[in-house]
């Protein structure tokens, strides 16, 4: 939720609030997308820091720390004065808080999927991790619904204070998440590693020395998920409102509809991955993603509501298809003593490659060559992931111990 509200606000608000109004609107939007990149650039750092803690002191404690850090950064953004109040300190403060967000979420995902998958019975890791993966469409839907509700405000009120509400409301989710995480137990797999005295002194050093190849392949596999998501949400929202002249409520309503299909695809893909294997499901989903890039210009570019909705549904459904297996696949690539670090670093390196600059590049490509160029970018990113998945071993029969 926290990361997604930032993306929506970057598309709708931040260019106007945190940068000088004398800037060309297109330049302000590009700068807003640069701040989005800062969070993704920080995510591997969070993956290393909290991966180290997760592999040394446990999954549960690390997840509590990341949750508190994320909550503080998100509420800080909601309270941050704009450019009109503090000048250049506004974008500087925004970037600092975004980096803190990135560090926190960099350690968040690995712990969440490990709490689920390492506690799963044999051959059920994909099912259990799918619940962690379902947090993505659920958080995205919550973020979009909150912005959808607030978009009914008159534009001056929305720009003045309305956009801040989703960031401040995140305090409720932090409190709920903290309650849950204080109640859960440490995973049996990590406890067994302690009993066998398998913990290593510096997990990231062991990872780079002995497990760099699966780390790289995992990062490449993640590229398609990130690209599909951030092109179909952040870039498409900015393009739909700014270029196609959709109203904020109407386009956010289309996104709510499409995110529902992402939520539907996640358990279906998890079930198929358990039945047929991780690689076959990912290969089919990625090939579909390659083809989907060619639909961007005729569907999104049409400006017609049914066709735009169809494009968003296709992209976010395919994001769910390719994202669901990752909750089991990435942890299954690594042994217990570096699993938190390995899964987190792979996941977050994929974010740098696939998401951090995706809206920025898409904005530039749209300005230079139109939506067909952006579609080719989506297809090229999917090809990168296809190469990574084809080079992987199948992990369906891996037991997380």
N, C-alpha and C positions, 0 to 999 in steps of 0.2 A: 504494500500500500504506500509506504513512505517514498520508495523510489519512483513509483508510477505517478504520484501526484506531482513530483518534481518535473517529470517529462511533460505532463499536460500543461503545467504552469509555464514551462519553458516555451512551449508552442504558442500559448495564448497571452502571457502576461509579462514575463521577465524582460523581454526586449524593451518594453515601454516603461517598466517600473525601475529597473536597476541600471539603465544606461541613459545617456543624455538624449533628450527629445530632439536635439538638433541633428541626430544621426538619421540617415535614410532608413526607413522601416525594414528594408531587406537586410541591410547591414546589422541592424539591431537584432533581428531574428537570428542571423548567423552567429553573432556574439553570444546570444542566449544559448544556442546549441553548443558553443564552445564550453560554456560552463557545465553543460550536460556531460561533455567529454571528460571533464576534470574528475567527476565521480567514478567513471569507469577506469580512468588511469590509476586511481587510488585503490581500486578493488584488489588487484593482485597483491598489493602491500598488505591489505587486510587479510587476504588469504594466507599469506606467509606468517604474519604475526599471530593470527588466531588459529591457523592451522597448527603452528608450533604449540600453542597453549592447549588446543584440543587433543593433540597427540601426546601431550605431556601430563596435563592435569585433568583432562576429561572433557567429554562433549557437553555435558549439562552446564558446568560452570562457565565455559566459554560462551555458550548461547545466552546466558544471563548478562554477561558483560556486553556482548554485541547489541543486545536489545536496548539496554540503557543508553549506550553510545548513540545508537540510531535515533532514539526518542529525543535526546537532547539536541541533536543536530537538526532534526525536522522541526521541532518547536522553535528553535532559534531562527530558522528561515522564516517562519510565520511571524516572528516579532521583528525581523530586520527592517530598519528604515530604508526607504528608496533613495534614488539618485537625487531627487529634489530636496531631500532633507540632509544628506551627508556626503553628497558628491561621489567622488571616486571610491570612497570607502564602502559604498553600497555594493558594487560588483566584486570588490576585494572580499568583503564579508561573505557574499554569496558563494564565491569560489571556495573559501575556507570551510564553510559549513557543508558545501557539497562534497569536498574531499573527505570530511569526517563521515558523512553518509556513506561514501564509497568504501572507506576503510571498514566501517561497521558491516555493511552488506557483504563485503568481501569475505568476512568470516562467518556470515550468517547461514548461507545456503548449505555449505558443507556439513555444518553441525546439524541442521534440520533434517537433511536426508539421512545422515548417519544415525541419528536418534531413531528414525523410523526403520531403516533397512537393517541396521545391526541388531534390532530387537525382533526382527521378523523370523518366523519359523522357516524351515528349509523350503526353498523354491517359492517363497512368498515375498522376497525382497522387493520385487517390482510392484506388487500390490501395495505394500506398506509405504514404499517411497512415493507412490502415486498420490498419497494423501498430502505429503509435503509439497509435491509438485502442484497440487491443486491450489496451494496458496497463491500461486502466480495469477491464474485467472480470477480467483476470488478477490485478491487484493486489487487487481486491475479493475474489476467490476465495481468494487466499493469506491475506488478513486474516481472512476468515471461518473458514477451515480452522484457522488457528492458535488463534483464540478457541474454536472448536468442540473442539479437542483439549484445551485448558486448562480448558474448562467441566466436564470430568470430575472436576476437583479438588473436594474438599469446599468448601463456600461460604466458610468462614473463611480457608482457604489461598488460594482464588481472590481474595478481596477484599484479603488481606494482601500477596501477592506475585505470584500467578498472572497477573493482568491486566498486570503490568509487563513480562512476558516478550516479548510481541509488539513493544513499543516498543524494547527492547534488541536484539532479533533484527534490527531494521531495519539495524543496522550491517553485516550481511552483504550486504544489498542495496545499501547505499551503496558498499561496497568493489567489488562487482561492477559497479555502474553507473559508478563512477569509472574502472575499468579500460576499459570499453567507450568511454566518452566521450573518454578520452585517445587512443584509437586512431582515432577517426573523423576525416574530413577536413572542412574548411569547405565549405559548399554552393556549387555553381557559380553559382547566381543571385546570392548575396551577393558572391562574388568578381567577377562581371561588373559589379555595381553599383559596386564600388570602382574597377574599371578605367575605367568611364564617369564616375567622379567624381560620382555621384548621391546620395551620402549627405548628409543635412540636419543642421544643427547641433542642433536640438531636435526630435526626431521627434514627441513628443506635441503640440507646438505646431502643427506641420504637419498632424498628424492632426485636431486640433480645428478648424483653420482650413479644411481642404479635404476632409476625409473623415469628418465627424461623422455624416452620414446612414447610410452603411454600418456605422459603429461602433454606432450605436443599433439598427439592424435586426439586426445580428449578436447583440447582447446580448439582444434580445427573442426571437430564435430559440432561444437557449440555455436559456431559462427552463424549457421543458417537460422537457428532459433532466435538469436538476438536480432539479426537483420530483418527477418520477417516481422518481428514484433515492433521494433522501433521505426521501421518504414511505414507500417500500417497504422501506427498510432500517432507518434510524435510528428513525423513528417507529414503524413496524410491529414492530420488535424490542422496543422499550420497551412498546408496547401488548400485544403477544403474551405477554411474560413477566409484565408487571405487572397487566394486566387480564384477559386470557384464561387466565392461569396455565399457559402452556406452560413446560416446563423450558428452561433456557438451551440445553442440547445439542440438544433436539428442534427448537427454533425456528431455531437457527443451522444445523442440518442442512437445514431447508427453504430457508434463504437460500442455502446452497451449491448446492442443486439449481437454484434460480431463477437464480443468477448464471451457471450453465452455459448457460442459454437466452439470457442477455444476450451471452455470448461467441459463441454461435451466430448471433445476429442481426447482430452487427457486420460480419463479412465478407459476409453476404448483402445487407445494406443497402448496403455499399460497392459491391458488384457491380451492384446495381440502380441506384445513383446514377450509375455510369459508363455504364450502358446507356440509362437513361431520363432522366437529369438529376437534379441535386440537389433542385430544387424539387418535382417530382412525388413523389419518395420521401418527402420531409419532410412534404408536405401529407397524404399518405395516413397516415403514421405519427402525425401530430399529431391528425388527425380520430379515429383509433383511440384515442389517448390521452384525448381529450375524452370519448368514450364509456366508456372504462375507469373513469373516476371514479364512474360509476353502479354499478359492480360491487363497490365497496369495502365497503359496508354488508352486502350479502347474502353475500359471500364471506369477507372477513376477519372480519366481525362474527359469522359463524356459529360460530367457534371450532372447527370441524371440520377436522382435519388436511388431508384432500384438497382442501377448498375454500380453505383458507388458502394451501396450496401453489399452487393454481391462480391465486389473486390475485397472489401474488408473482411467479409465472412470467409472467403477462400484463404486469405493470408493468415488470419488468426486461427482458423481451423488447422491449417498446416503447421502453424507454430505449436499448437497443442500436440499434434501428432509427433513432431520431432523433439519436443521438449520432454514429454512424459518418460520416455525410456532413459533419459539422462540421470534421473534420480537413482536408478539402480546401476546403470552402466558405468558411470564415472567412479563410484566407490568400488565397484567390482574389478577395476583395473589395478588396484593397489592393495598391498598387505596392510594389516591393521595398524602397524606402528607408524605408517606415513599416510594413512588413508584420508584423514581430515585434511592434511596439507595437500596431498595429491589431488583429491577431488576439488578442493577449493581453488587451487592454483589453476587447474585446467579450466574450470568453470569461468573464472574471472579473466584469464588470458583470452578466452573466447569472447568475453565481453569487450575487451579492447579491440579485437579484430573485427567483431561483428556489429557492435552497438555504439561504441563511444563516439565514433565519427560518422555513423550512418546517416543521421538526420542532416548533419552539416554537408556531407558529400552529396546527399540526395538533393538538398537545396541548391547547391552549386550546379549539379547536373541538370536540374530542372530549368535553371536560368540559362544554361548554355545550350542544351539540346532538347529540352522537353522531357515529358514523362517516359518516353521510350528509352531514353538513356538511363533513367532511374530504374526502370524495369530490367535492363541489362545488368545493372549493378546488383540487383536482387538475385538474378540468375547466376552471376559470377560468384557471389558469396556462397550460394548453394553448391556450386561445383567444388569450391574449396572444402566444404564439409563432406561432400561425397568422397573425395579423395581420402580424407581422414578416416571415414568409416570403413571404406574398402580395405584400408591397411590394418584395421583393428582385428583382434581375435574376438570370437564370440564369447560372451561371459555369462550366458543364461544359467549354466550349471555351477557357477561359482558360489561357494558357501562363505559368507562373511563371518570370519572367526578371529 
